[in-house]
């Protein structure tokens, strides 16, 4: 099996390798230099510290409601308008 490096430095992994290793879009991979070449390893799914704790908080209210309680409702919610101020946009 082989692949060609694109002008952006990207390669396409052959389907057999993706299936055998369980690689899907977004799966992290690691590259290791070896004497005989480069080794591709499937990375940890939660390599980033935030990923390790994501989803563990059990909140009594939705995040938007908590943020509104902490810092007040957003301008768009108060005025009934979009995210822009009340002034007309000048061109």
Secondary structure, 3 states (H helix, E strand, C coil): CCCCCCCCCCCCCCHHHHHHHCCCCCCCEEEEEECCEEEEEECCCCCCHHHHHCCCCCCCCCHHHHHHHHHCCCHHHHHCCCCCCCCCCCC
